[in-house]
Amino acid sequence: MGCVQCKDKEAAKLTDDRETSLSHNSGYRYGSDPTPQHYPSFGVTTIPNYNNFHSAASQGVTVFGGVHTSSQSGTLRSRGGTGVTLFVALYDYEARTEDDLSFRKGERFQILNSTEGDWWEARSLTTGGTGYIPSNYVAPVDSIQAEDWYFGKLGRKDAERQLLSNGNARGTFLIRESETTKGAYSLSIQDWDDVKGDHVKHYKIRKLDNGGYYITTRAQFETLQQLVQHYSGTWNGTTKVAVKTLKPGTMSPESFLEEAQIMKKLRHDKLVQLYAVVSEEPIYIVTEYMSKGSLLDFLKDGEGRGLKLPNLVDMAAQVAAGMAYIERMNYIHRDLRSANILVGDSLVCKIADFGLARLIEDNEYTARQGAKFPIKWTAPEAALYGKFTIKSDVWSFGILLTELVTKGRVPYPGMNNREVLEQVERGYRMPCPQDCPSSLHELMLQCWKKDPEERPTFEYLQAFLEDYFTATEPQYQPGDNL
């Protein structure tokens, strides 16, 4: 599914405007062309906050995703051996005369007679009905015109206007004819970043002499459908994936690929799984796809807003389980916060973003001078002196607990980074959030002990949270009270 709903919405609008007084014998029926010229807002399937389209990008730029391309052959063989091209409806259509055939978007047709200009006699393979249909409401089933993501002669500015309309998520995309290069196409994708906010990036799809297509010469495809399927993010053609791409100018390829090397070594069901690494330009990492996106967005704007404490504690326990594994493997994460936890179906949580993760050989890792860290989540000994241990991750986990119970509120509300460092050094700790049990706040305070060695292990945190409601509920009543 590309720009799924826009075509049918526009077609419905256009059919309402048509004149209905003309007869079949006039040689044409309704004057206006059903091909959309302006597209209303539409919904699409996208890959979440974490994905990237190569050099545009998952997770800098998001890879478009969830694309459904035609998988059935467009040609049937008749008894006489003649090929019969099947057509598919691009829009809904309501019959205006008794000879017309009503149909819905997606219905398939066998064309019986195409000699009467713009109106063809057809038989629906869905309903079995026969009648006249407007020829510009259908396209061959294996053509690009039949794809939801194809918008033909849509201009660059109109593409941006539609992609940035309300309701379209990061990763929404469409393909259109190039305005500058005859025979080429343009891929337009909605993206977001901290500097530009919502914006659209455009990529030229060039045509090979032999009829194929490519964005980069390293990846060439026979059809546009194959190109879309490749970049939409599927592993072995069946599994949705996330594609994280090196954003130019942000870090060296060596540093970027170091994250992949760490993910290769760390395998756990509460860590996002690595599928593949492309180490040549364009460099990208292919990982497991998590349908609900980041925990932060899930809590603030998604289904997580309505979660009750038992669900939130369970999610915390899952994160603790993943971190307990990292602890056993003698690694540190160094960037543990809700923005780097991904949520899947059934509230499954997995740790992601291992860009700062390191193997520690002497229980401590000293960051290089000038390195930047998220201050409000970083333990004081790490923020002030660059000394990271698994216990500094425990501190961050305590901050993550506050994000869970406050549904994504920024830690230390009303304080800037400098004030946080000063106050924490003086012994300040965040008070118990509203509606947070005191026993859970006490666990946070343990994570924020000044002496790192006094902070609990992740193994302890996992066990505590998994048994939280058993350990904290009142003792069972004696059986003889029944």
DRENDO-1510 file (C-alpha; in Angstrom, 1 decimal, always signed):
<recs>
REC; n; res; u; v; w
REC; 1; MET; +0.0; +0.0; +0.0 .
REC; 2; GLY; +1.5; +3.3; -1.1 .
REC; 3; CYS; -0.8; +6.3; -1.2 .
REC; 4; VAL; -3.8; +4.0; -0.7 .
REC; 5; GLN; -6.9; +6.0; -0.3 .
REC; 6; CYS; -6.3; +9.1; -2.3 .
REC; 7; LYS; -7.2; +7.8; -5.8 .
REC; 8; ASP; -10.6; +6.3; -4.9 .
REC; 9; LYS; -11.5; +9.4; -2.9 .
REC; 10; GLU; -10.8; +11.7; -5.8 .
REC; 11; ALA; -12.5; +9.5; -8.3 .
REC; 12; ALA; -15.7; +9.5; -6.1 .
REC; 13; LYS; -15.6; +13.3; -6.1 .
REC; 14; LEU; -15.2; +13.5; -9.9 .
REC; 15; THR; -18.1; +11.1; -10.7 .
REC; 16; ASP; -20.4; +13.1; -8.5 .
REC; 17; ASP; -19.6; +16.1; -10.7 .
REC; 18; ARG; -20.4; +14.4; -14.0 .
REC; 19; GLU; -23.2; +15.4; -16.3 .
REC; 20; THR; -25.7; +12.5; -16.7 .
REC; 21; SER; -27.8; +13.7; -19.6 .
REC; 22; LEU; -25.8; +12.3; -22.5 .
REC; 23; SER; -26.6; +9.0; -24.0 .
REC; 24; HIS; -24.4; +6.0; -25.2 .
REC; 25; ASN; -25.1; +6.9; -28.8 .
REC; 26; SER; -23.5; +10.3; -28.5 .
REC; 27; GLY; -20.1; +8.6; -28.7 .
REC; 28; TYR; -19.1; +9.8; -25.2 .
REC; 29; ARG; -20.9; +10.0; -21.9 .
REC; 30; TYR; -19.6; +12.3; -19.3 .
REC; 31; GLY; -17.2; +15.1; -20.2 .
REC; 32; SER; -14.8; +15.1; -17.2 .
REC; 33; ASP; -11.7; +12.9; -17.0 .
REC; 34; PRO; -11.7; +10.6; -14.0 .
REC; 35; THR; -7.9; +10.7; -13.7 .
REC; 36; PRO; -7.1; +12.6; -10.5 .
REC; 37; GLN; -5.5; +16.0; -10.9 .
REC; 38; HIS; -5.5; +17.0; -7.2 .
REC; 39; TYR; -5.3; +14.4; -4.5 .
REC; 40; PRO; -6.9; +14.7; -1.0 .
REC; 41; SER; -5.2; +13.5; +2.1 .
REC; 42; PHE; -4.6; +9.8; +2.3 .
REC; 43; GLY; -3.5; +7.0; +4.6 .
REC; 44; VAL; -0.6; +4.7; +3.9 .
REC; 45; THR; +1.4; +1.9; +5.5 .
REC; 46; THR; +4.8; +3.0; +6.6 .
REC; 47; ILE; +7.8; +1.7; +8.5 .
REC; 48; PRO; +8.1; +3.6; +11.9 .
REC; 49; ASN; +10.4; +6.1; +13.4 .
REC; 50; TYR; +13.4; +3.8; +13.1 .
REC; 51; ASN; +13.8; +3.0; +9.4 .
REC; 52; ASN; +15.8; +4.6; +6.6 .
REC; 53; PHE; +15.7; +4.7; +2.9 .
REC; 54; HIS; +19.3; +4.5; +1.8 .
REC; 55; SER; +21.1; +7.9; +1.7 .
REC; 56; ALA; +17.6; +9.4; +2.3 .
REC; 57; ALA; +17.2; +7.8; +5.5 .
REC; 58; SER; +15.2; +4.5; +9.3 .
REC; 59; GLN; +15.4; +5.2; +10.9 .
REC; 60; GLY; +17.8; +10.3; +9.2 .
REC; 61; VAL; +15.1; +9.3; +6.6 .
REC; 62; THR; +12.5; +6.6; +6.8 .
REC; 63; VAL; +12.2; +3.8; +4.3 .
REC; 64; PHE; +8.7; +3.5; +2.8 .
REC; 65; GLY; +7.1; +0.3; +3.7 .
REC; 66; GLY; +4.2; -2.1; +3.6 .
REC; 67; VAL; +3.9; -2.0; -0.2 .
REC; 68; HIS; +1.5; -4.4; -1.8 .
REC; 69; THR; +2.3; -5.1; -5.5 .
REC; 70; SER; +0.4; -7.1; -7.9 .
REC; 71; SER; +1.3; -10.7; -7.4 .
REC; 72; GLN; -1.2; -12.3; -9.9 .
REC; 73; SER; -0.5; -12.6; -13.5 .
REC; 74; GLY; -2.2; -10.0; -15.7 .
REC; 75; THR; -2.9; -12.5; -18.5 .
REC; 76; LEU; -5.2; -15.5; -18.8 .
REC; 77; ARG; -5.2; -18.0; -21.6 .
REC; 78; SER; -8.4; -18.6; -23.4 .
REC; 79; ARG; -9.4; -22.0; -24.7 .
REC; 80; GLY; -8.2; -21.0; -28.1 .
REC; 81; GLY; -4.8; -20.1; -26.7 .
REC; 82; THR; -5.2; -16.3; -27.1 .
REC; 83; GLY; -3.9; -14.1; -24.3 .
REC; 84; VAL; -6.6; -12.1; -22.5 .
REC; 85; THR; -5.4; -9.1; -20.6 .
REC; 86; LEU; -7.2; -8.6; -17.2 .
REC; 87; PHE; -7.9; -5.1; -16.0 .
REC; 88; VAL; -8.3; -3.9; -12.4 .
REC; 89; ALA; -10.5; -1.0; -11.2 .
REC; 90; LEU; -8.5; +2.0; -9.9 .
REC; 91; TYR; -11.6; +3.7; -8.3 .
REC; 92; ASP; -15.2; +2.9; -7.3 .
REC; 93; TYR; -17.9; +3.6; -9.9 .
REC; 94; GLU; -21.7; +3.8; -9.6 .
REC; 95; ALA; -23.6; +3.1; -12.8 .
REC; 96; ARG; -25.5; +6.1; -14.2 .
REC; 97; THR; -27.5; +4.2; -16.9 .
REC; 98; GLU; -28.9; +0.6; -17.1 .
REC; 99; ASP; -26.1; -0.3; -19.5 .
REC; 100; ASP; -23.3; +0.7; -17.2 .
REC; 101; LEU; -21.6; -1.7; -14.7 .
REC; 102; SER; -21.1; -0.6; -11.1 .
REC; 103; PHE; -17.9; -1.7; -9.5 .
REC; 104; ARG; -15.5; -1.2; -6.6 .
REC; 105; LYS; -11.8; -0.4; -6.6 .
REC; 106; GLY; -9.8; -3.6; -6.9 .
REC; 107; GLU; -12.4; -5.5; -9.0 .
REC; 108; ARG; -10.9; -7.4; -12.0 .
REC; 109; PHE; -12.4; -7.4; -15.4 .
REC; 110; GLN; -12.2; -9.2; -18.7 .
REC; 111; ILE; -12.7; -6.7; -21.5 .
REC; 112; LEU; -15.3; -7.9; -24.1 .
REC; 113; ASN; -15.3; -5.0; -26.4 .
REC; 114; SER; -12.9; -2.0; -26.5 .
REC; 115; THR; -13.9; -0.5; -29.8 .
REC; 116; GLU; -16.4; +2.1; -28.5 .
REC; 117; GLY; -13.9; +4.8; -27.6 .
REC; 118; ASP; -13.7; +5.7; -23.9 .
REC; 119; TRP; -16.3; +3.1; -22.8 .
REC; 120; TRP; -15.5; -0.5; -22.8 .
REC; 121; GLU; -17.8; -3.5; -22.5 .
REC; 122; ALA; -16.5; -5.7; -19.7 .
REC; 123; ARG; -17.3; -8.6; -17.5 .
REC; 124; SER; -16.5; -8.4; -13.8 .
REC; 125; LEU; -14.6; -11.5; -12.5 .
REC; 126; THR; -15.8; -10.5; -9.0 .
REC; 127; THR; -19.6; -10.2; -9.5 .
REC; 128; GLY; -20.0; -11.8; -12.9 .
REC; 129; GLY; -21.9; -8.8; -14.1 .
REC; 130; THR; -21.5; -7.4; -17.6 .
REC; 131; GLY; -21.8; -3.8; -18.8 .
REC; 132; TYR; -20.0; -0.7; -19.9 .
REC; 133; ILE; -17.2; +0.8; -17.8 .
REC; 134; PRO; -15.1; +4.0; -18.2 .
REC; 135; SER; -11.8; +3.0; -19.7 .
REC; 136; ASN; -9.8; +5.5; -17.6 .
REC; 137; TYR; -11.1; +4.0; -14.4 .
REC; 138; VAL; -9.2; +0.7; -15.1 .
REC; 139; ALA; -5.7; -0.4; -15.9 .
REC; 140; PRO; -4.0; -3.7; -16.7 .
REC; 141; VAL; -3.5; -5.6; -13.5 .
REC; 142; ASP; +0.3; -5.8; -13.9 .
REC; 143; SER; +0.8; -2.2; -14.9 .
REC; 144; ILE; +2.2; +0.5; -12.7 .
REC; 145; GLN; -1.0; +2.5; -13.2 .
REC; 146; ALA; -2.8; -0.2; -11.1 .
REC; 147; GLU; -0.5; +0.4; -8.2 .
REC; 148; ASP; -1.7; +2.5; -5.2 .
REC; 149; TRP; +1.6; +4.3; -5.0 .
REC; 150; TYR; +1.7; +5.5; -8.6 .
REC; 151; PHE; +0.5; +9.0; -9.3 .
REC; 152; GLY; +1.5; +9.7; -12.9 .
REC; 153; LYS; +1.9; +13.3; -13.9 .
REC; 154; LEU; +1.7; +14.7; -10.4 .
REC; 155; GLY; +4.1; +17.7; -10.0 .
REC; 156; ARG; +6.8; +18.0; -7.4 .
REC; 157; LYS; +5.0; +20.8; -5.5 .
REC; 158; ASP; +1.7; +18.9; -5.5 .
REC; 159; ALA; +3.5; +15.7; -4.3 .
REC; 160; GLU; +4.9; +17.7; -1.4 .
REC; 161; ARG; +1.6; +19.2; -0.6 .
REC; 162; GLN; -0.1; +15.8; -0.5 .
REC; 163; LEU; +2.6; +14.0; +1.4 .
REC; 164; LEU; +2.7; +16.8; +4.1 .
REC; 165; SER; -1.1; +16.8; +4.5 .
REC; 166; ASN; -2.6; +15.9; +7.9 .
REC; 167; GLY; -2.6; +12.3; +8.8 .
REC; 168; ASN; +0.4; +11.2; +6.7 .
REC; 169; ALA; +3.2; +9.6; +8.8 .
REC; 170; ARG; +6.9; +9.6; +8.3 .
REC; 171; GLY; +7.7; +7.2; +5.5 .
REC; 172; THR; +4.6; +8.0; +3.4 .
REC; 173; PHE; +5.6; +7.8; -0.3 .
REC; 174; LEU; +4.5; +8.0; -3.9 .
REC; 175; ILE; +6.0; +7.5; -7.3 .
REC; 176; ARG; +5.3; +10.0; -10.2 .
REC; 177; GLU; +6.6; +10.8; -13.6 .
REC; 178; SER; +9.8; +12.9; -13.6 .
REC; 179; GLU; +9.2; +16.5; -14.6 .
REC; 180; THR; +12.7; +17.0; -15.9 .
REC; 181; THR; +13.7; +13.7; -17.5 .
REC; 182; LYS; +11.6; +12.0; -20.1 .
REC; 183; GLY; +11.0; +8.3; -19.3 .
REC; 184; ALA; +12.3; +8.6; -15.7 .
REC; 185; TYR; +10.3; +8.7; -12.5 .
REC; 186; SER; +10.6; +10.3; -9.1 .
REC; 187; LEU; +10.2; +8.8; -5.7 .
REC; 188; SER; +8.9; +11.3; -3.1 .
REC; 189; ILE; +9.1; +10.3; +0.6 .
REC; 190; GLN; +7.9; +12.2; +3.6 .
REC; 191; ASP; +10.6; +12.5; +6.3 .
REC; 192; TRP; +11.1; +14.2; +9.6 .
REC; 193; ASP; +14.1; +15.4; +11.6 .
REC; 194; ASP; +14.8; +17.8; +14.5 .
REC; 195; VAL; +16.1; +20.6; +12.2 .
REC; 196; LYS; +13.6; +20.6; +9.3 .
REC; 197; GLY; +10.6; +19.0; +11.0 .
REC; 198; ASP; +8.2; +17.4; +8.4 .
REC; 199; HIS; +9.6; +17.6; +4.9 .
REC; 200; VAL; +9.7; +15.7; +1.6 .
REC; 201; LYS; +12.8; +14.2; -0.1 .
REC; 202; HIS; +12.8; +13.3; -3.8 .
REC; 203; TYR; +14.9; +10.6; -5.6 .
REC; 204; LYS; +15.3; +10.2; -9.3 .
REC; 205; ILE; +14.4; +6.7; -10.6 .
REC; 206; ARG; +16.3; +6.3; -13.9 .
REC; 207; LYS; +15.5; +3.9; -16.7 .
REC; 208; LEU; +18.1; +1.6; -18.2 .
REC; 209; ASP; +18.5; +1.1; -21.9 .
REC; 210; ASN; +17.2; -2.5; -21.5 .
REC; 211; GLY; +14.1; -1.3; -19.7 .
REC; 212; GLY; +15.1; -1.8; -16.1 .
REC; 213; TYR; +15.0; +0.8; -13.3 .
REC; 214; TYR; +17.4; +2.0; -10.6 .
REC; 215; ILE; +18.0; +4.7; -8.0 .
REC; 216; THR; +21.6; +3.6; -7.5 .
REC; 217; THR; +23.4; +1.6; -10.1 .
REC; 218; ARG; +24.3; -1.0; -7.4 .
REC; 219; ALA; +20.7; -2.1; -7.2 .
REC; 220; GLN; +18.9; -2.5; -10.6 .
REC; 221; PHE; +15.4; -3.9; -11.2 .
REC; 222; GLU; +13.4; -5.1; -14.1 .
REC; 223; THR; +10.2; -3.3; -13.0 .
REC; 224; LEU; +9.1; -0.4; -10.8 .
REC; 225; GLN; +7.2; -2.9; -8.7 .
REC; 226; GLN; +10.4; -4.8; -7.9 .
REC; 227; LEU; +12.2; -1.6; -7.0 .
REC; 228; VAL; +9.4; -0.6; -4.6 .
REC; 229; GLN; +9.3; -4.1; -3.1 .
REC; 230; HIS; +13.0; -4.0; -2.5 .
REC; 231; TYR; +13.1; -0.7; -0.8 .
REC; 232; SER; +9.8; -1.1; +1.1 .
REC; 233; GLY; +11.6; -3.3; +3.6 .
REC; 234; THR; +11.0; -7.1; +3.5 .
REC; 235; TRP; +13.5; -9.8; +4.5 .
REC; 236; ASN; +13.5; -12.8; +2.1 .
REC; 237; GLY; +10.3; -11.4; +0.6 .
REC; 238; THR; +8.2; -12.3; +3.7 .
REC; 239; THR; +9.3; -10.4; +6.8 .
REC; 240; LYS; +9.0; -6.7; +7.4 .
REC; 241; VAL; +12.3; -5.1; +8.4 .
REC; 242; ALA; +13.7; -1.8; +9.4 .
REC; 243; VAL; +16.6; -0.3; +7.5 .
REC; 244; LYS; +18.9; +2.1; +9.3 .
REC; 245; THR; +21.2; +4.1; +7.0 .
REC; 246; LEU; +24.3; +6.2; +7.6 .
REC; 247; LYS; +23.2; +9.8; +7.3 .
REC; 248; PRO; +26.0; +11.7; +5.5 .
REC; 249; GLY; +28.2; +13.8; +7.8 .
REC; 250; THR; +27.0; +12.4; +11.1 .
REC; 251; MET; +29.7; +9.8; +11.7 .
REC; 252; SER; +32.3; +7.7; +10.0 .
REC; 253; PRO; +31.2; +4.5; +8.2 .
REC; 254; GLU; +33.5; +2.6; +10.7 .
REC; 255; SER; +31.7; +4.0; +13.7 .
REC; 256; PHE; +28.3; +3.3; +12.1 .
REC; 257; LEU; +29.2; -0.3; +11.3 .
REC; 258; GLU; +30.5; -0.8; +14.8 .
REC; 259; GLU; +26.9; -0.8; +15.9 .
REC; 260; ALA; +26.2; -3.7; +13.6 .
REC; 261; GLN; +29.2; -5.6; +14.9 .
REC; 262; ILE; +27.9; -5.3; +18.4 .
REC; 263; MET; +24.4; -6.4; +17.3 .
REC; 264; LYS; +25.9; -9.5; +15.7 .
REC; 265; LYS; +27.4; -10.5; +19.1 .
REC; 266; LEU; +24.3; -9.7; +21.2 .
REC; 267; ARG; +21.4; -12.1; +20.5 .
REC; 268; HIS; +18.4; -12.0; +22.8 .
REC; 269; ASP; +14.7; -12.0; +22.4 .
REC; 270; LYS; +14.5; -8.6; +24.1 .
REC; 271; LEU; +17.1; -7.0; +21.8 .
REC; 272; VAL; +16.1; -5.9; +18.3 .
REC; 273; GLN; +17.4; -8.6; +15.9 .
REC; 274; LEU; +20.0; -7.9; +13.2 .
REC; 275; TYR; +19.2; -9.4; +9.8 .
REC; 276; ALA; +21.9; -8.1; +7.5 .
REC; 277; VAL; +24.6; -5.4; +7.0 .
REC; 278; VAL; +25.6; -3.7; +3.8 .
REC; 279; SER; +29.1; -2.4; +4.3 .
REC; 280; GLU; +29.6; -0.6; +0.9 .
REC; 281; GLU; +28.0; +2.6; -0.1 .
REC; 282; PRO; +25.1; +3.1; +0.5 .
REC; 283; ILE; +25.8; +1.7; +4.0 .
REC; 284; TYR; +22.9; +0.4; +5.9 .
REC; 285; ILE; +21.8; -2.1; +8.6 .
REC; 286; VAL; +18.7; -4.2; +8.2 .
REC; 287; THR; +17.0; -5.1; +11.5 .
REC; 288; GLU; +13.8; -6.5; +12.9 .
REC; 289; TYR; +10.7; -4.4; +12.4 .
REC; 290; MET; +8.7; -3.3; +15.4 .
REC; 291; SER; +5.2; -2.3; +14.4 .
REC; 292; LYS; +4.4; +0.2; +17.2 .
REC; 293; GLY; +7.6; +2.3; +16.9 .
REC; 294; SER; +9.5; +3.8; +19.8 .
REC; 295; LEU; +8.3; +3.4; +23.4 .
REC; 296; LEU; +8.4; +7.2; +23.8 .
REC; 297; ASP; +6.0; +7.8; +20.9 .
REC; 298; PHE; +3.9; +4.9; +21.9 .
REC; 299; LEU; +3.4; +6.3; +25.4 .
REC; 300; LYS; +2.9; +10.0; +24.3 .
REC; 301; ASP; +0.8; +9.7; +21.2 .
REC; 302; GLY; -0.1; +6.0; +20.6 .
REC; 303; GLU; -2.0; +3.2; +22.2 .
REC; 304; GLY; +0.3; +3.4; +25.3 .
REC; 305; ARG; -1.6; +6.5; +26.6 .
REC; 306; GLY; -4.3; +4.2; +28.0 .
REC; 307; LEU; -2.1; +1.6; +29.6 .
REC; 308; LYS; -2.5; +0.7; +33.3 .
REC; 309; LEU; +0.3; +0.1; +35.8 .
REC; 310; PRO; +0.4; -3.8; +35.3 .
REC; 311; ASN; +1.2; -3.3; +31.6 .
REC; 312; LEU; +3.8; -0.6; +32.2 .
REC; 313; VAL; +5.5; -2.7; +34.9 .
REC; 314; ASP; +5.6; -5.7; +32.5 .
REC; 315; MET; +7.2; -3.5; +29.8 .
REC; 316; ALA; +9.8; -2.3; +32.3 .
REC; 317; ALA; +10.5; -6.0; +33.2 .
REC; 318; GLN; +11.1; -6.8; +29.5 .
REC; 319; VAL; +13.6; -4.0; +29.2 .
REC; 320; ALA; +15.3; -5.2; +32.4 .
REC; 321; ALA; +15.5; -8.7; +30.9 .
REC; 322; GLY; +17.3; -7.4; +27.8 .
REC; 323; MET; +19.6; -5.3; +29.9 .
REC; 324; ALA; +20.3; -8.3; +32.3 .
REC; 325; TYR; +21.6; -10.1; +29.2 .
REC; 326; ILE; +23.8; -7.2; +28.2 .
REC; 327; GLU; +25.0; -7.2; +31.8 .
REC; 328; ARG; +25.9; -10.9; +31.6 .
REC; 329; MET; +27.7; -10.3; +28.3 .
REC; 330; ASN; +29.9; -7.6; +29.9 .
REC; 331; TYR; +28.5; -4.8; +27.6 .
REC; 332; ILE; +27.1; -1.4; +28.4 .
REC; 333; HIS; +24.4; +0.4; +26.3 .
REC; 334; ARG; +25.1; +4.1; +27.3 .
REC; 335; ASP; +21.9; +5.4; +25.8 .
REC; 336; LEU; +19.1; +3.6; +27.6 .
REC; 337; ARG; +15.8; +5.7; +27.4 .
REC; 338; SER; +12.3; +5.2; +26.0 .
REC; 339; ALA; +13.2; +6.7; +22.6 .
REC; 340; ASN; +15.6; +3.7; +22.1 .
REC; 341; ILE; +13.1; +1.0; +23.1 .
REC; 342; LEU; +10.9; -0.3; +20.3 .
REC; 343; VAL; +7.4; -1.7; +20.8 .
REC; 344; GLY; +5.8; -4.5; +18.7 .
REC; 345; ASP; +2.5; -6.3; +18.7 .
REC; 346; SER; +1.1; -7.5; +22.1 .
REC; 347; LEU; +3.2; -4.9; +24.0 .
REC; 348; VAL; +6.5; -6.7; +23.2 .
REC; 349; CYS; +9.4; -4.4; +24.1 .
REC; 350; LYS; +13.0; -4.7; +22.7 .
REC; 351; ILE; +16.1; -2.6; +23.2 .
REC; 352; ALA; +17.5; -0.9; +20.1 .
REC; 353; ASP; +20.0; +1.7; +19.0 .
REC; 354; PHE; +23.4; +0.2; +20.0 .
REC; 355; GLY; +25.3; +3.2; +18.5 .
REC; 356; LEU; +26.9; +4.0; +21.9 .
REC; 357; ALA; +27.2; +0.4; +23.2 .
REC; 358; ARG; +30.6; -0.9; +24.1 .
REC; 359; LEU; +32.3; -4.0; +25.4 .
REC; 360; ILE; +34.0; -3.2; +28.8 .
REC; 361; GLU; +37.0; -5.2; +29.9 .
REC; 362; ASP; +37.7; -3.6; +33.3 .
REC; 363; ASN; +34.1; -2.9; +34.4 .
REC; 364; GLU; +34.5; +0.7; +33.2 .
REC; 365; TYR; +34.6; +2.6; +29.9 .
REC; 366; THR; +35.9; +6.2; +29.7 .
REC; 367; ALA; +34.3; +8.2; +26.9 .
REC; 368; ARG; +36.4; +10.5; +24.8 .
REC; 369; GLN; +36.6; +14.1; +25.7 .
REC; 370; GLY; +33.8; +16.1; +24.1 .
REC; 371; ALA; +31.5; +13.2; +23.6 .
REC; 372; LYS; +27.8; +14.1; +23.9 .
REC; 373; PHE; +25.2; +12.2; +25.9 .
REC; 374; PRO; +21.5; +12.8; +26.9 .
REC; 375; ILE; +22.2; +14.5; +30.2 .
REC; 376; LYS; +18.8; +13.9; +31.8 .
REC; 377; TRP; +19.2; +10.1; +31.4 .
REC; 378; THR; +23.0; +9.9; +32.2 .
REC; 379; ALA; +24.4; +9.0; +35.6 .
REC; 380; PRO; +26.4; +11.9; +37.2 .
REC; 381; GLU; +29.8; +10.0; +37.1 .
REC; 382; ALA; +29.3; +9.4; +33.4 .
REC; 383; ALA; +28.0; +12.9; +32.5 .
REC; 384; LEU; +30.7; +14.7; +34.6 .
REC; 385; TYR; +33.7; +12.4; +34.2 .
REC; 386; GLY; +32.9; +10.2; +31.2 .
REC; 387; LYS; +33.1; +7.0; +33.3 .
REC; 388; PHE; +30.5; +4.5; +32.1 .
REC; 389; THR; +29.7; +1.1; +33.7 .
REC; 390; ILE; +26.7; -1.2; +33.7 .
REC; 391; LYS; +25.7; +0.7; +36.8 .
REC; 392; SER; +25.4; +3.9; +34.8 .
REC; 393; ASP; +22.9; +2.0; +32.6 .
REC; 394; VAL; +21.0; +1.2; +35.8 .
REC; 395; TRP; +20.7; +4.9; +36.6 .
REC; 396; SER; +19.3; +5.4; +33.1 .
REC; 397; PHE; +16.9; +2.6; +33.6 .
REC; 398; GLY; +15.6; +4.4; +36.7 .
REC; 399; ILE; +14.9; +7.4; +34.5 .
REC; 400; LEU; +13.2; +5.2; +32.0 .
REC; 401; LEU; +10.8; +4.0; +34.7 .
REC; 402; THR; +9.7; +7.6; +35.2 .
REC; 403; GLU; +9.0; +7.9; +31.5 .
REC; 404; LEU; +6.8; +4.8; +31.7 .
REC; 405; VAL; +4.7; +5.9; +34.6 .
REC; 406; THR; +4.3; +9.5; +33.3 .
REC; 407; LYS; +3.5; +8.3; +29.8 .
REC; 408; GLY; +6.6; +9.9; +28.2 .
REC; 409; ARG; +7.1; +13.1; +30.2 .
REC; 410; VAL; +10.5; +14.6; +29.9 .
REC; 411; PRO; +12.6; +13.9; +33.1 .
REC; 412; TYR; +13.3; +16.7; +35.5 .
REC; 413; PRO; +10.4; +18.9; +34.2 .
REC; 414; GLY; +11.2; +22.6; +34.2 .
REC; 415; MET; +15.0; +22.1; +34.5 .
REC; 416; ASN; +17.6; +22.5; +31.9 .
REC; 417; ASN; +20.7; +20.2; +31.5 .
REC; 418; ARG; +23.0; +22.4; +33.6 .
REC; 419; GLU; +20.5; +22.7; +36.4 .
REC; 420; VAL; +20.0; +18.9; +36.4 .
REC; 421; LEU; +23.7; +18.3; +36.7 .
REC; 422; GLU; +24.0; +20.7; +39.6 .
REC; 423; GLN; +21.0; +19.6; +41.5 .
REC; 424; VAL; +21.7; +15.8; +41.1 .
REC; 425; GLU; +25.3; +16.4; +42.4 .
REC; 426; ARG; +23.7; +18.1; +45.4 .
REC; 427; GLY; +21.6; +15.0; +46.1 .
REC; 428; TYR; +18.3; +16.0; +44.4 .
REC; 429; ARG; +16.3; +13.1; +43.1 .
REC; 430; MET; +12.9; +13.3; +41.2 .
REC; 431; PRO; +9.9; +12.9; +43.6 .
REC; 432; CYS; +7.4; +10.1; +43.2 .
REC; 433; PRO; +5.3; +10.8; +40.1 .
REC; 434; GLN; +1.6; +11.1; +40.4 .
REC; 435; ASP; -0.2; +7.7; +40.7 .
REC; 436; CYS; +3.1; +5.9; +41.0 .
REC; 437; PRO; +3.2; +3.4; +43.9 .
REC; 438; SER; +5.8; +4.2; +46.6 .
REC; 439; SER; +7.4; +0.8; +46.2 .
REC; 440; LEU; +8.1; +1.5; +42.5 .
REC; 441; HIS; +9.5; +5.0; +43.3 .
REC; 442; GLU; +11.7; +3.3; +45.9 .
REC; 443; LEU; +13.1; +1.1; +43.1 .
REC; 444; MET; +13.9; +4.3; +41.1 .
REC; 445; LEU; +15.7; +5.8; +44.1 .
REC; 446; GLN; +17.8; +2.6; +44.4 .
REC; 447; CYS; +18.8; +3.1; +40.7 .
REC; 448; TRP; +19.9; +6.6; +41.5 .
REC; 449; LYS; +22.2; +5.9; +44.4 .
REC; 450; LYS; +25.2; +8.2; +44.3 .
REC; 451; ASP; +27.7; +5.3; +44.7 .
REC; 452; PRO; +27.3; +3.2; +41.6 .
REC; 453; GLU; +28.2; +0.0; +43.5 .
REC; 454; GLU; +25.1; +0.5; +45.6 .
REC; 455; ARG; +22.8; +0.4; +42.7 .
REC; 456; PRO; +21.0; -2.9; +42.0 .
REC; 457; THR; +21.9; -5.3; +39.1 .
REC; 458; PHE; +19.7; -5.7; +36.1 .
REC; 459; GLU; +19.2; -9.3; +37.2 .
REC; 460; TYR; +17.7; -8.0; +40.4 .
REC; 461; LEU; +15.6; -5.4; +38.6 .
REC; 462; GLN; +14.2; -8.0; +36.2 .
REC; 463; ALA; +13.2; -10.4; +39.1 .
REC; 464; PHE; +11.7; -7.5; +41.1 .
REC; 465; LEU; +9.6; -6.2; +38.3 .
REC; 466; GLU; +8.5; -9.7; +37.0 .
REC; 467; ASP; +7.2; -10.5; +40.5 .
REC; 468; TYR; +6.2; -6.9; +41.4 .
REC; 469; PHE; +2.5; -7.5; +41.9 .
REC; 470; THR; +3.0; -10.8; +43.7 .
REC; 471; ALA; +5.6; -9.3; +46.1 .
REC; 472; THR; +3.8; -6.1; +46.9 .
REC; 473; GLU; +0.2; -7.3; +47.2 .
REC; 474; PRO; -1.2; -8.1; +50.7 .
REC; 475; GLN; -0.6; -11.5; +52.2 .
REC; 476; TYR; -3.1; -14.2; +51.3 .
REC; 477; GLN; -5.9; -14.7; +53.9 .
REC; 478; PRO; -5.8; -18.0; +55.9 .
REC; 479; GLY; -7.9; -20.7; +54.3 .
REC; 480; ASP; -10.1; -21.1; +57.4 .
REC; 481; ASN; -11.5; -17.6; +56.8 .
REC; 482; LEU; -13.5; -18.9; +53.8 .
</recs>
